[in-house]
């Protein structure tokens, strides 16, 4: 019965929206769970001309940086969320890799994919694949409808409308999580894409009504800013 309900569930629009929540104050890691590794606030980042796979950072506030040249732990919000609209701005140097996980489970990929003609499930803007430990192969995943990536070192954005999975009174899942809409730099790359379970490298292997936002910090240098989440109430 679940599969018959999914098209309807994924197509619904928000009934009500709460006040937007700034996930990053711009100043420090308050509101983020420990450990926070080397994540810190800086004023700005630019690609290092001497090594385009790294950043040069300027001291100050406003930008959340995991590391100018390396990698660290993933950043996880202390608060948990369900249905939401999430605005994220990000910047990567050449060949770097990160990801934005809704509920710490469902990833929209961040990657230097500039200029790639046929983006796949591992490219920027993709809903990342799930993983089968038995076969050691990925499955599902959804490539972006188009490559909206900017060159490394330029700021980019995601605007994600997400519907959390649903559960009955006994905890049985009655509807999958669904990316109702994903915009990459203002261009529509996904619409009504359900996710049957946590994607690869998720923080959690189970599914729940609520979960944190996770920023992947263990794959390379990445910077984020203007992280704003608006909680929604969807039917």
C-alpha positions as CSV (number, residue, x, y, z in Angstrom):
1,X,0.0,0.0,0.0
2,X,2.9,2.3,0.8
3,X,4.0,2.6,-2.9
4,X,0.5,3.7,-3.9
5,X,0.6,6.6,-1.5
6,X,4.0,7.9,-2.3
7,X,3.1,10.0,-5.4
8,X,0.4,11.8,-3.4
9,X,2.6,12.2,-0.3
10,X,5.5,13.6,-2.3
11,X,3.3,16.1,-4.2
12,X,1.8,17.9,-1.2
13,X,2.7,21.5,-0.4
14,X,3.3,23.1,3.0
15,X,0.3,23.9,5.1
16,X,2.2,26.1,7.7
17,X,5.7,27.3,8.2
18,X,7.4,28.3,11.5
19,X,9.9,31.1,11.9
20,X,13.2,30.4,10.1
21,X,16.1,29.1,12.2
22,X,19.7,30.3,11.7
23,X,21.7,27.1,12.1
24,X,25.0,29.0,12.2
25,X,25.4,32.2,14.1
26,X,28.3,33.4,12.0
27,X,30.4,33.7,15.1
28,X,31.0,30.3,16.6
29,X,29.8,26.7,16.8
30,X,27.0,27.3,19.4
31,X,24.1,25.1,18.4
32,X,26.3,22.4,17.0
33,X,27.0,19.1,18.8
34,X,30.5,18.3,20.0
35,X,33.1,17.3,18.9
36,X,33.3,20.1,16.3
37,X,36.9,19.3,15.2
38,X,38.5,22.1,13.4
39,X,35.3,23.7,12.2
40,X,35.5,27.5,12.9
41,X,34.2,30.9,11.9
42,X,36.2,32.9,9.4
43,X,35.5,36.1,7.4
44,X,36.0,34.7,3.9
45,X,37.7,32.0,1.8
46,X,39.4,32.0,-1.6
47,X,41.1,29.2,-3.5
48,X,44.9,29.3,-2.9
49,X,46.5,30.2,-6.2
50,X,49.6,28.1,-5.2
51,X,47.4,25.0,-4.5
52,X,43.9,25.2,-6.0
53,X,42.8,22.2,-3.9
54,X,43.0,24.3,-0.7
55,X,41.6,27.6,0.6
56,X,43.2,30.7,2.0
57,X,41.0,32.0,4.9
58,X,40.7,35.5,6.3
59,X,40.1,35.8,10.0
60,X,36.8,37.1,11.1
61,X,33.2,35.9,11.2
62,X,30.3,35.0,8.9
63,X,31.6,31.8,7.2
64,X,31.8,28.3,8.6
65,X,35.0,26.5,7.5
66,X,36.0,22.9,8.3
67,X,39.6,23.4,7.3
68,X,41.6,25.4,4.8
69,X,43.5,22.4,3.5
70,X,42.4,19.2,5.0
71,X,39.4,17.4,6.6
72,X,37.8,17.0,10.0
73,X,34.8,15.6,11.7
74,X,31.3,16.1,10.3
75,X,29.3,19.0,11.8
76,X,26.0,18.1,13.3
77,X,23.3,20.4,14.7
78,X,22.3,19.9,18.3
79,X,18.6,20.5,17.3
80,X,16.6,18.0,15.3
81,X,14.1,18.7,12.6
82,X,11.4,17.0,10.5
83,X,9.7,18.6,7.5
84,X,11.6,21.7,6.5
85,X,12.9,24.1,3.9
86,X,16.7,24.4,4.0
87,X,18.8,27.2,2.4
88,X,22.5,26.4,2.3
89,X,25.4,28.3,0.7
90,X,28.6,26.5,0.1
91,X,32.1,26.8,-1.5
92,X,34.6,24.1,-2.4
93,X,38.1,24.3,-3.8
94,X,39.1,22.2,-6.8
95,X,38.1,18.5,-6.5
96,X,36.8,18.8,-3.0
97,X,33.8,16.9,-1.6
98,X,31.2,17.4,1.1
99,X,27.5,16.8,1.5
100,X,24.4,18.2,3.3
101,X,22.4,15.5,5.1
102,X,18.8,16.1,6.1
103,X,18.1,14.4,9.4
104,X,21.7,13.2,9.4
105,X,20.5,10.5,6.9
106,X,19.7,11.7,3.4
107,X,22.4,13.4,1.5
108,X,22.5,16.1,-1.2
109,X,26.0,15.9,-2.6
110,X,28.4,18.8,-2.6
111,X,31.3,18.3,-5.0
112,X,33.5,20.2,-7.5
113,X,31.5,19.1,-10.6
114,X,32.1,22.3,-12.6
115,X,31.9,21.7,-16.4
116,X,31.0,18.0,-16.2
117,X,28.6,17.4,-19.2
118,X,26.6,14.5,-17.8
119,X,26.4,14.6,-14.0
120,X,25.8,11.3,-12.1
121,X,24.7,10.2,-8.7
122,X,28.1,11.2,-7.2
123,X,28.1,14.8,-8.6
124,X,27.1,18.1,-7.0
125,X,23.4,18.3,-6.5
126,X,22.8,14.6,-6.6
127,X,20.7,12.8,-4.0
128,X,23.4,10.4,-3.1
129,X,23.1,6.6,-3.5
130,X,22.3,4.1,-0.8
131,X,24.8,1.3,-0.1
132,X,24.4,-2.5,0.1
133,X,27.1,-4.0,2.4
134,X,26.4,-7.5,1.1
135,X,27.1,-6.7,-2.5
136,X,29.4,-3.7,-1.8
137,X,27.5,-1.7,-4.4
138,X,25.5,1.5,-4.4
139,X,21.9,1.6,-5.4
140,X,19.1,4.1,-5.9
141,X,20.5,7.6,-5.8
142,X,19.4,10.3,-8.3
143,X,21.6,12.4,-10.5
144,X,20.7,16.1,-10.8
145,X,18.5,17.0,-13.8
146,X,21.3,19.3,-15.0
147,X,24.7,20.5,-14.0
148,X,24.3,23.8,-12.2
149,X,27.7,23.8,-10.7
150,X,29.9,27.0,-10.6
151,X,33.7,26.9,-10.7
152,X,35.6,26.0,-7.6
153,X,36.0,28.9,-5.2
154,X,32.6,30.4,-6.1
155,X,29.7,30.5,-3.7
156,X,26.8,28.2,-4.6
157,X,23.5,27.4,-3.0
158,X,20.9,24.7,-2.3
159,X,17.3,25.3,-1.5
160,X,15.8,22.1,-0.3
161,X,12.2,21.3,0.5
162,X,12.1,18.1,2.5
163,X,9.4,15.8,3.8
164,X,10.4,13.6,6.7
165,X,9.4,9.9,6.8
166,X,6.1,9.1,8.5
167,X,5.5,6.5,11.1
168,X,2.3,5.0,12.7
169,X,1.7,4.8,16.5
170,X,3.7,1.5,16.7
171,X,6.7,3.1,15.0
172,X,6.2,1.3,11.6
173,X,7.1,3.5,8.6
174,X,4.1,4.5,6.5
175,X,5.8,6.8,4.1
176,X,9.4,7.3,2.9
177,X,11.3,10.5,3.2
178,X,10.9,12.7,0.1
179,X,12.8,15.6,-1.4
180,X,9.9,17.6,-2.7
181,X,12.2,20.1,-4.4
182,X,15.9,20.8,-4.7
183,X,17.2,23.9,-6.4
184,X,20.9,24.2,-7.1
185,X,22.0,27.8,-7.7
186,X,18.3,28.6,-8.4
187,X,17.9,25.8,-11.0
188,X,15.5,22.9,-10.4
189,X,17.5,19.6,-10.1
190,X,15.1,17.4,-8.2
191,X,11.3,17.2,-7.7
192,X,9.3,14.7,-5.7
193,X,12.2,12.2,-5.2
194,X,11.5,9.7,-2.4
195,X,14.4,8.1,-0.5
196,X,13.7,4.6,0.9
197,X,16.3,4.7,3.6
198,X,19.5,6.5,4.7
199,X,22.0,7.2,2.0
200,X,25.6,6.1,2.1
201,X,27.8,7.4,5.0
202,X,24.8,8.6,6.9
203,X,25.3,9.2,10.6
204,X,22.4,6.9,11.4
205,X,21.2,3.7,9.8
206,X,17.7,3.9,11.2
207,X,14.9,6.3,10.3
208,X,13.1,8.6,12.7
209,X,10.6,11.5,12.5
210,X,13.2,14.0,13.5
211,X,17.0,14.3,13.0
212,X,19.8,16.9,12.8
213,X,21.3,18.6,9.8
214,X,24.8,17.2,9.1
215,X,27.5,18.9,7.1
216,X,30.1,16.5,5.8
217,X,33.6,17.6,6.9
218,X,35.6,14.5,6.5
219,X,36.2,14.4,2.7
220,X,38.0,17.7,2.0
221,X,38.0,21.5,2.5
222,X,34.6,23.1,2.4
223,X,33.0,26.3,3.6
224,X,29.3,27.1,4.4
225,X,27.4,30.3,5.1
226,X,23.8,31.5,5.4
227,X,22.4,28.2,6.8
228,X,18.7,28.8,7.3
229,X,16.1,26.2,8.1
230,X,12.4,26.8,8.1
231,X,10.4,24.1,9.9
232,X,7.3,23.1,7.9
233,X,4.0,21.3,8.8
234,X,3.2,19.0,5.9
235,X,0.2,16.6,5.8
